Amino acid sequence: MPKRYEDALSRNPTGRMATPQEIASAAVFLASPVSSFTTGSNLVVDGAISSRVNF
């Protein structure tokens, strides 16, 4: 679906798609002791494509 990919890419402020490593890093952070004090958070890993406010 090249057209859909190009449309999504054109809307992303970073001008690129995430790498697998970037997505994995977010998941590893949440699974690690480093995030032990993180509760009830929305961790949005989308390259700033969403323009919503998280409460």
C-alpha positions in Angstrom: 0.0 0.0 0.0 2.6 2.6 -1.1 0.0 5.4 -1.4 -1.1 4.9 2.2 2.5 4.8 3.4 3.4 8.1 1.6 0.2 9.8 3.0 1.2 8.8 6.5 4.8 9.9 5.9 3.8 13.3 4.6 1.7 14.0 7.8 4.5 13.1 10.2 6.4 16.2 11.4 9.7 14.2 11.7 9.5 13.3 8.0 10.2 9.7 8.6 8.8 6.5 10.1 10.0 5.1 13.4 12.7 2.4 13.4 12.1 -0.9 15.1 14.7 0.1 17.7 12.8 3.3 18.6 9.6 1.3 19.2 11.5 -1.4 21.1 13.2 1.2 23.3 9.9 2.5 24.5 8.6 -1.0 25.3 11.9 -1.9 27.1 11.7 1.3 29.1 8.2 0.4 30.4 9.2 -3.1 31.2 12.4 -2.1 33.0 13.0 -1.1 36.6 13.8 2.5 35.4 10.0 3.0 34.9 9.1 1.7 38.3 7.6 5.0 39.4 5.6 5.4 36.1 1.9 4.9 36.6 -1.2 5.7 34.5 0.8 7.3 31.7 0.1 7.4 28.0 3.4 6.9 26.3 2.8 8.1 22.8 5.6 7.0 20.4 4.5 8.4 17.1 7.0 11.0 16.0 4.6 13.8 16.9 2.0 12.9 14.4 -0.7 13.0 17.0 -1.7 16.5 18.1 -3.7 15.6 21.2 -3.3 16.5 24.8 -2.9 13.6 27.1 -4.4 13.9 30.6 
